[in-house]
Amino acid sequence: MILTELRQAFLAWWRGRPAPTNLGAFGERQAEAYYRRRGGRCLALNWRHGRDELDLVVLEGEVLVFVEVKTRTAEQGGEGYWAVNRRKKRALRRAAAAWIRQIGGACHTRFDLVEVLVCKKGTVRLLQHRGEVLFGRRRF
């Protein structure tokens, strides 16, 4: 009896959230829409170079922005920034350098981290961290 009630409560709670396999893709689409609303042009989504990946590459005016998207549910919120550790930063730099080599160079670049927080009722909150927060004042 109790197990059935717990199962029903869990299923009712779970239905209000995106599926786990689609949670990351959902967050990337939300971040892409965010940059489009701000006048950016999406150049690539999930671009891969070897084992490295750029979630989103956006052109904002004359600035090429490499975006890492971290999507969390409300229960896990606020941890996206800390998930980008030293190893992930090196991978982002490698992927960005490969992108720049492929297009033949770029003048102004920036790294952004966008945290997408998905609440149980389907509401979404985006939090953007600019490149200086991720890498400091150092040029990559």
Protein Blocks (a to p, Z undefined) as FASTA:
>chain_A
ZZmmmmmmmmmmmmmpccfklmmmmmmmmmmmmmmmnopacfbghiaehjbccfbacdeh
jaccddddddddfklgoklmmmmcfklmmmmmmmmmmmmmmnopafbdcdddddddddfk
opacdddddfklmnombdZZ
